[in-house]
Structure formats: structure tokens, C-alpha cells
Amino acid sequence: MQIAHRSHRDADVIDITGQFNFGTRKDFSTALEKVKQAGSTHVILNFKGVTFVDSAAIGLLALAAQQFKSTNRKLSLVGVQGTVKQILNLAHIEQMIPTFASEDSAIGAKAA
């Protein structure tokens, strides 16, 4: 898995590419913690390049959603597709983390 951080308008975007699984959990947690420490109020996880997720990844997403909610920050998912989308739908991740088609629509929903 590769992780890159960038800013887009008034949000921090974490681009994730490859397999998001038990073996890559520490990389994800480290990247998310850096953004949280920087004081980001809206973090967008861009899953466009994610090819696989396992139960560890789903657990980390659920934990991140709880942490962001408890600190009045927003966490969004964008670019979820294919098998990854099916797996996340089965896990009901969209009930914990709002999912959008694009970064702009995720940012636009921030104001709503």
C-alpha cells in the first residue's frame, strides 16, 4: 500500500493505493495520526486506488470514524469502487463514514 497526503481546498486528502489490510494497518494509522495532529477538521480518504480491504482495514475505518466524531471532525470516503465498494457496503461503513463520488462533493457536504 502506498499513502500520500495532500491538501484540496479546505480538506486534507489521504490518497491510498494498493491493498489495505492487516499488514498495512500501521502505515494507515501513522498517516491518519499525522493529519489529526496537524489539526485537520476534514479528512478525505481517497480510495480510488484501493484494490483490496480486509477485516483489519474495516476495523480501522470504524475506529477512525468514532475518533473523528468524538472530536467534532469530519471523515469522508471518496472513489470507492468495485469489490472494495461491495465489501465496505456489506460492512455498512457508509453508515459510519459518509461516502462521496468526488472530493469536491465531499467538501461541499461539509458546509451542509
C-alpha positions as CSV (number, residue, x, y, z in Angstrom):
1,M,0.0,0.0,0.0
2,Q,1.1,3.5,-0.8
3,I,-0.1,6.5,1.1
4,A,0.2,10.2,0.0
5,H,-1.1,13.3,1.8
6,R,-2.2,16.5,0.1
7,S,-4.5,19.4,0.6
8,H,-7.5,20.0,-1.6
9,R,-9.4,23.2,-0.9
10,D,-10.2,23.2,2.8
11,A,-9.6,19.5,3.4
12,D,-6.7,17.1,3.9
13,V,-6.7,14.2,1.5
14,I,-5.1,10.9,2.1
15,D,-4.6,9.0,-1.2
16,I,-4.4,5.3,-0.7
17,T,-3.2,2.9,-3.4
18,G,-3.0,-0.9,-3.3
19,Q,-4.1,-3.3,-0.7
20,F,-5.4,-2.0,2.6
21,N,-5.1,-4.9,5.0
22,F,-3.7,-6.2,8.3
23,G,-0.1,-5.8,7.0
24,T,-0.5,-2.2,6.1
25,R,-2.5,-1.1,9.2
26,K,0.4,0.7,10.8
27,D,1.1,2.8,7.7
28,F,-2.6,3.9,7.6
29,S,-2.7,4.7,11.3
30,T,0.5,6.7,11.2
31,A,-0.7,8.8,8.2
32,L,-4.1,9.4,9.8
33,E,-2.5,10.4,13.1
34,K,-0.2,12.9,11.4
35,V,-3.2,14.6,9.8
36,K,-5.1,14.6,13.1
37,Q,-2.1,16.1,15.0
38,A,-1.9,18.9,12.4
39,G,-5.5,19.9,13.4
40,S,-7.3,18.9,10.3
41,T,-11.1,19.3,10.7
42,H,-12.0,17.4,7.5
43,V,-10.0,14.4,6.2
44,I,-10.9,12.7,3.0
45,L,-9.8,9.2,2.4
46,N,-9.4,8.7,-1.4
47,F,-9.9,5.0,-2.1
48,K,-9.8,5.3,-5.9
49,G,-6.6,3.2,-6.0
50,V,-7.5,0.7,-3.3
51,T,-7.7,-2.8,-4.7
52,F,-8.5,-4.8,-1.6
53,V,-9.6,-4.4,2.0
54,D,-9.8,-6.9,4.8
55,S,-11.4,-7.0,8.2
56,A,-8.5,-5.2,9.8
57,A,-9.0,-2.3,7.4
58,I,-12.7,-2.2,8.1
59,G,-12.0,-2.1,11.8
60,L,-9.5,0.8,11.3
61,L,-12.1,2.7,9.3
62,A,-14.7,2.2,12.0
63,L,-12.3,3.3,14.7
64,A,-11.3,6.3,12.7
65,A,-14.9,7.3,12.3
66,Q,-15.5,7.1,16.0
67,Q,-12.4,9.1,16.8
68,F,-13.3,11.9,14.3
69,K,-16.9,12.0,15.5
70,S,-15.8,12.3,19.2
71,T,-13.6,15.3,18.3
72,N,-16.2,17.0,16.0
73,R,-14.1,16.5,12.9
74,K,-15.3,15.1,9.6
75,L,-14.0,12.0,7.9
76,S,-15.2,11.2,4.3
77,L,-14.5,8.4,1.8
78,V,-14.3,9.0,-2.0
79,G,-13.5,6.9,-5.0
80,V,-14.6,3.6,-3.6
81,Q,-15.3,1.2,-6.4
82,G,-15.5,-2.5,-7.5
83,T,-15.0,-5.2,-5.0
84,V,-13.8,-2.8,-2.3
85,K,-17.1,-1.0,-2.6
86,Q,-19.0,-4.2,-2.2
87,I,-17.0,-5.2,0.9
88,L,-17.5,-1.8,2.5
89,N,-21.2,-1.9,1.7
90,L,-21.5,-5.3,3.4
91,A,-19.8,-3.9,6.5
92,H,-22.1,-0.8,6.4
93,I,-19.1,1.6,6.5
94,E,-21.2,4.2,4.7
95,Q,-23.3,4.5,7.9
96,M,-20.2,5.5,9.8
97,I,-18.3,7.4,7.2
98,P,-20.0,9.5,4.5
99,T,-19.1,8.3,1.0
100,F,-18.9,10.6,-2.0
101,A,-18.2,10.3,-5.7
102,S,-15.6,13.1,-5.6
103,E,-13.5,15.2,-3.3
104,D,-15.4,18.3,-4.3
105,S,-18.8,16.8,-3.4
106,A,-17.3,15.6,0.0
107,I,-16.1,19.2,0.7
108,G,-19.4,20.7,-0.4
109,A,-21.2,18.4,2.0
110,K,-19.0,19.8,4.8
111,A,-20.9,23.0,4.8
112,A,-24.3,21.4,4.6
